[in-house]
Amino acid sequence: MPMIKALPTVAVAVVAAQTGVELGETPFFTGGNCTLELDAPMAGAIVLAIQGSPDNTTWTTIRTINAAQSVAMVFELTDLPKYIRTNVTTAGTAQTLNPFLRGVQ
């Protein structure tokens, strides 16, 4: 089983929600834990919401990351939903992020 799941690339210069990704296989099972990792810190005043959904329709923010916090580049996510996505809620400078989930057991 792969321990890493890529999320869609995020263009943070534009306010937009990305496509939801279905979880559900080991180690990304509903109710489980993982880390969200960014390939670079965010520049500018960007705010990135990590959102979860039970049905890929209704979304709830489960974690918010601003540019200052993004320096850490690794964030714990607990109680995983069935679907997950990123949503740029405050745009910033032209930058592309490649977020991924790393499974923990």
C-alpha positions in Angstrom: 0.0 0.0 0.0 1.3 3.4 -0.8 1.8 5.7 2.2 1.7 8.9 0.1 -1.3 10.3 -1.8 -0.9 13.3 -4.0 -3.6 16.0 -3.9 -4.2 18.2 -7.0 -1.7 21.0 -7.7 -2.8 24.3 -6.2 -2.3 27.6 -8.0 -2.4 29.9 -4.9 -2.7 33.2 -6.9 -6.4 32.4 -7.5 -9.2 31.8 -4.9 -10.5 28.4 -5.8 -11.4 25.0 -4.4 -9.5 22.0 -5.9 -11.1 18.7 -6.8 -12.0 16.4 -3.9 -9.9 13.3 -3.5 -11.5 10.1 -2.1 -9.7 8.5 0.7 -10.8 5.2 2.3 -7.9 2.9 1.6 -5.2 2.0 4.1 -3.7 4.1 5.6 -6.1 6.9 4.6 -9.2 5.4 6.2 -12.2 7.4 7.5 -11.4 8.5 11.1 -7.7 7.8 10.7 -4.8 10.3 10.9 -2.2 11.5 8.4 0.1 14.5 7.7 -0.5 17.0 5.0 2.8 18.1 3.5 3.6 21.1 1.3 6.5 21.1 -1.2 7.3 24.7 -0.3 6.2 27.4 2.1 3.5 29.8 0.8 4.5 33.3 -0.2 2.4 36.4 0.5 -0.9 36.5 2.4 -2.2 33.2 1.2 -4.7 31.3 3.3 -5.3 27.6 2.4 -8.3 25.7 3.9 -8.1 21.9 4.1 -11.6 20.7 3.8 -13.3 17.4 4.3 -16.6 15.9 3.1 -18.6 12.7 3.7 -20.1 12.8 0.2 -17.9 15.0 -2.1 -20.6 17.7 -2.1 -20.9 19.3 1.4 -17.5 20.6 2.6 -16.3 21.6 6.1 -12.9 23.2 6.9 -10.9 20.9 9.0 -7.6 22.9 9.1 -6.6 26.4 8.0 -3.0 27.2 7.0 -1.8 30.8 6.5 1.5 31.8 4.9 3.3 32.3 8.2 2.3 28.8 9.4 3.2 27.2 6.1 6.9 27.5 6.9 6.6 24.3 8.9 5.4 22.5 5.7 4.0 19.5 7.7 0.6 19.5 9.3 -1.2 16.8 11.2 -4.7 15.9 10.1 -6.9 13.8 12.4 -10.2 12.1 12.1 -10.0 11.9 8.3 -13.1 12.3 6.2 -14.1 10.2 3.2 -13.1 13.0 0.8 -10.5 15.8 1.2 -9.6 18.9 -0.8 -7.6 22.1 -0.6 -9.3 25.5 -1.0 -7.4 28.7 -1.5 -9.6 31.2 0.5 -7.2 34.1 0.2 -5.0 34.4 -2.9 -1.4 35.5 -2.8 1.5 35.8 -5.2 1.9 33.6 -8.2 3.0 30.2 -6.9 2.1 26.6 -7.4 2.0 24.1 -4.5 2.1 20.3 -4.7 0.4 19.1 -1.5 0.4 15.4 -0.5 -0.8 13.3 2.3 1.5 10.9 4.2 -0.1 8.0 5.9 0.7 7.3 9.6 -0.1 4.1 11.4 
